[in-house]
Amino acid sequence: MTGPEVIDDRFAARFVDAVHDCFVNSAILNEGMCWVGGRVREPHDAVILYRDRPDGPVLGRLYELRSYSALFGGETAQWLANEAWVSDITDPSGAGEPKEVDWAVGLVDDPAAVRWLD
């Protein structure tokens, strides 16, 4: 591709898939760290859920991809997913906190138990 991708729902879907691939294929995976779920949140945001250790809480992140891309300068969904993987996911900043949001509905049995990281 010659230039930045348009950040839309297809970009967000590629981002979610690329983050999932990091859980499957990364050499930086922490022991016990695992993918829980992910999805596109219209129009162009992404929700990522994971555990950073066995029996740990489900951690969640909402990626507002236009803002995230502007912050890190990523031009492709894959590049931005790699940045999220290295900067956010493999080293969570804190324990997160519950939020009254519907972002995890349909991804986990108890969406209210998700600990959201900013």
C-alpha positions in Angstrom: 0.0 0.0 0.0 1.3 3.4 -0.9 0.2 5.8 1.9 -2.1 5.7 4.9 -5.2 3.6 5.0 -8.6 5.2 5.5 -9.6 4.7 9.2 -13.1 3.2 8.9 -14.9 0.1 10.0 -12.8 -2.1 7.7 -9.6 -0.6 9.2 -10.9 -1.3 12.7 -11.7 -4.9 11.7 -8.1 -5.3 10.4 -6.8 -3.7 13.6 -8.8 -6.2 15.8 -7.6 -9.2 13.7 -4.0 -7.9 13.8 -4.1 -7.6 17.6 -5.5 -11.1 17.9 -2.6 -12.3 15.7 -0.2 -10.7 18.2 -1.7 -12.9 20.9 -1.3 -16.0 18.7 2.1 -15.3 17.2 4.1 -12.9 19.4 7.4 -13.9 21.0 6.7 -11.2 23.6 3.7 -12.9 25.0 3.7 -13.0 28.8 3.2 -16.4 30.4 -0.5 -16.9 30.9 -1.6 -13.8 28.9 -4.5 -14.6 26.7 -7.0 -13.1 24.2 -10.6 -12.8 25.4 -12.3 -11.0 22.6 -12.4 -8.1 20.3 -14.7 -6.3 18.0 -15.3 -3.1 16.0 -17.4 -0.5 17.7 -18.9 1.8 15.1 -17.9 3.8 13.3 -14.2 3.1 13.5 -13.2 2.2 17.0 -12.0 -1.1 18.4 -12.6 -3.0 21.7 -9.9 -5.4 22.8 -10.3 -7.7 25.9 -7.6 -9.9 27.3 -6.1 -11.3 30.5 -2.6 -10.4 31.5 -2.2 -13.5 33.7 -4.0 -16.8 34.5 -7.1 -16.2 36.5 -6.5 -12.4 36.3 -9.4 -10.1 35.6 -10.5 -9.4 32.0 -8.8 -6.2 31.0 -10.3 -4.0 28.3 -9.3 -1.2 26.1 -11.3 1.0 23.7 -9.2 2.2 20.9 -10.5 5.4 19.2 -8.5 4.6 16.2 -8.4 8.0 14.5 -7.0 9.6 17.7 -4.7 6.6 18.4 -3.3 6.8 14.8 -2.8 10.5 15.1 -0.9 10.0 18.4 1.4 7.3 17.1 1.5 8.2 13.4 0.5 4.7 12.2 -0.6 4.4 8.6 -1.8 0.9 8.5 -4.0 -1.3 10.8 -1.1 -3.8 11.2 1.4 -1.1 12.3 -1.1 0.4 14.8 -1.9 -3.0 16.2 1.8 -3.7 16.7 2.1 -0.3 18.5 -0.9 -1.2 20.7 0.6 -4.6 21.4 4.0 -3.2 22.5 2.9 0.0 24.2 -0.4 -1.0 25.9 -1.2 -4.7 26.0 2.1 -6.4 27.0 2.6 -3.9 29.7 -0.8 -2.8 31.1 -0.8 0.5 33.0 -2.4 -0.4 36.3 -5.3 -2.7 37.2 -8.0 -0.8 35.3 -11.4 0.1 36.7 -15.0 -0.9 36.0 -17.0 1.5 33.8 -20.7 1.7 33.1 -20.3 1.1 29.4 -21.7 -1.4 27.0 -18.4 -2.0 25.1 -17.9 -5.6 26.2 -21.6 -6.8 25.8 -21.6 -10.0 23.8 -17.8 -10.6 24.3 -17.9 -11.9 27.9 -20.5 -13.3 30.3 -20.2 -10.4 32.7 -19.4 -7.1 30.9 -19.6 -5.2 34.2 -16.6 -7.2 35.5 -14.2 -5.9 32.8 -11.5 -3.7 34.1 -11.0 -0.8 31.6 -7.6 0.6 31.1 -7.2 4.2 29.8 
